[in-house]
Amino acid sequence: MLNTKNCPSSEYSLQFLQGMVDRMSVSYHKYGAVADAFPQKVNAIESMHQRLEMYYKTSNTEYLVDAANFLMVEFMHPAVKDAFFKPTDSDGSCGRATYDSNFEGTQKSNKELTNNEWNTLKELC
């Protein structure tokens, strides 16, 4: 059960999360258990990259759900030796790649960021 008590519904997508579970269910019946393939037989990170490329080529957001599932699989069965989970705060974050910072990491809040580069990018498309 998801604990959404302290998070406004505008900050997550239940449709996206349900899509992840639905696709994992289909994959289980189609391919078998995740643990039987990852990380020794299938590369989750490369598979995720392939889905992102397909999203950029097709604009089909289903590929984003698939990409998220491959990241979840990597989390569950890491290929990286000695992988671990340690919660971090802002000091441990690499920030977000923003249009304003030429995709460098930033710790600025959403209200501090400008729309200048985004508007320029939209004009080019």
C-alpha positions as CSV (number, residue, x, y, z in Angstrom):
1,M,0.0,0.0,0.0
2,L,1.4,3.4,-0.9
3,N,1.5,6.0,1.8
4,T,0.4,9.2,0.0
5,K,-0.9,10.9,3.2
6,N,1.7,13.7,3.2
7,C,2.1,14.1,-0.6
8,P,-0.3,16.1,-2.7
9,S,-1.7,14.1,-5.6
10,S,-0.2,16.6,-8.0
11,E,3.2,15.2,-7.1
12,Y,2.8,11.6,-8.3
13,S,0.9,9.6,-10.9
14,L,-1.1,6.6,-9.7
15,Q,-1.7,5.8,-13.4
16,F,2.1,5.6,-13.9
17,L,2.6,3.4,-10.9
18,Q,-0.3,1.1,-11.8
19,G,1.2,0.9,-15.3
20,M,4.5,-0.3,-13.8
21,V,2.7,-3.0,-11.8
22,D,0.6,-4.0,-14.8
23,R,3.6,-4.4,-17.1
24,M,5.6,-6.3,-14.4
25,S,2.7,-8.7,-14.1
26,V,2.6,-9.3,-17.9
27,S,6.4,-9.7,-17.9
28,Y,6.3,-12.3,-15.1
29,H,3.8,-14.4,-17.1
30,K,5.7,-13.8,-20.4
31,Y,9.4,-14.2,-19.3
32,G,9.3,-15.6,-15.7
33,A,10.6,-14.3,-12.4
34,V,12.8,-11.2,-12.4
35,A,15.4,-13.0,-10.2
36,D,15.9,-15.7,-12.9
37,A,17.3,-13.1,-15.3
38,F,18.7,-10.1,-13.5
39,P,21.5,-9.2,-13.2
40,Q,23.3,-12.3,-14.6
41,K,21.4,-12.6,-17.9
42,V,19.8,-9.3,-18.7
43,N,21.2,-5.8,-18.3
44,A,18.5,-3.6,-16.7
45,I,20.4,-0.3,-17.1
46,E,21.0,-0.8,-20.9
47,S,17.4,-1.9,-21.3
48,M,16.3,1.3,-19.6
49,H,18.4,3.3,-21.9
50,Q,16.9,1.6,-24.9
51,R,13.4,2.5,-23.6
52,L,14.4,6.2,-23.2
53,E,15.7,6.2,-26.8
54,M,12.4,4.8,-28.0
55,Y,10.5,7.4,-26.0
56,Y,12.5,10.2,-27.7
57,K,11.9,8.6,-31.1
58,T,8.2,7.9,-30.7
59,S,6.9,10.2,-27.9
60,N,5.1,7.1,-26.5
61,T,5.1,7.6,-22.7
62,E,4.6,3.8,-22.2
63,Y,8.4,3.6,-22.8
64,L,8.8,5.8,-19.7
65,V,6.9,3.2,-17.6
66,D,9.1,0.5,-19.0
67,A,12.2,2.5,-18.3
68,A,11.1,3.0,-14.7
69,N,10.5,-0.8,-14.4
70,F,14.1,-1.5,-15.5
71,L,15.4,0.9,-12.9
72,M,13.2,-0.8,-10.2
73,V,14.7,-4.2,-11.3
74,E,18.2,-2.8,-11.0
75,F,17.3,-1.6,-7.5
76,M,15.9,-5.1,-6.6
77,H,18.8,-7.0,-8.2
78,P,21.8,-4.7,-8.7
79,A,24.4,-5.5,-11.3
80,V,26.8,-3.0,-9.6
81,K,29.0,-4.7,-7.1
82,D,28.5,-3.6,-3.5
83,A,25.4,-1.5,-4.5
84,F,23.6,-0.1,-1.4
85,F,20.8,2.2,-0.5
86,K,21.6,5.2,1.7
87,P,19.1,8.1,2.0
88,T,20.7,11.5,1.3
89,D,19.7,15.1,1.8
90,S,20.4,18.1,-0.5
91,D,24.1,18.0,0.4
92,G,24.4,14.5,-1.1
93,S,22.4,15.2,-4.2
94,C,23.8,15.9,-7.6
95,G,20.9,18.3,-8.2
96,R,18.7,18.4,-11.2
97,A,19.7,19.1,-14.8
98,T,17.9,22.3,-15.7
99,Y,17.5,24.4,-18.9
100,D,18.7,27.5,-17.0
101,S,22.0,25.8,-16.0
102,N,22.8,24.3,-19.3
103,F,21.9,20.9,-17.8
104,E,24.4,21.3,-14.9
105,G,23.1,20.1,-11.6
106,T,21.3,22.8,-9.5
107,Q,19.7,22.9,-6.1
108,K,17.4,25.8,-7.0
109,S,13.8,25.5,-6.1
110,N,11.2,25.3,-8.9
111,K,10.2,29.0,-8.2
112,E,13.8,30.2,-8.5
113,L,14.2,28.7,-12.0
114,T,13.3,30.8,-15.0
115,N,11.6,29.8,-18.2
116,N,14.0,31.5,-20.6
117,E,15.8,28.5,-22.0
118,W,12.7,26.4,-22.0
119,N,10.8,29.0,-24.1
120,T,13.8,29.1,-26.5
121,L,13.8,25.4,-26.8
122,K,10.0,25.2,-27.5
123,E,10.4,27.8,-30.3
124,L,12.9,25.5,-32.0
125,C,10.7,22.5,-32.0
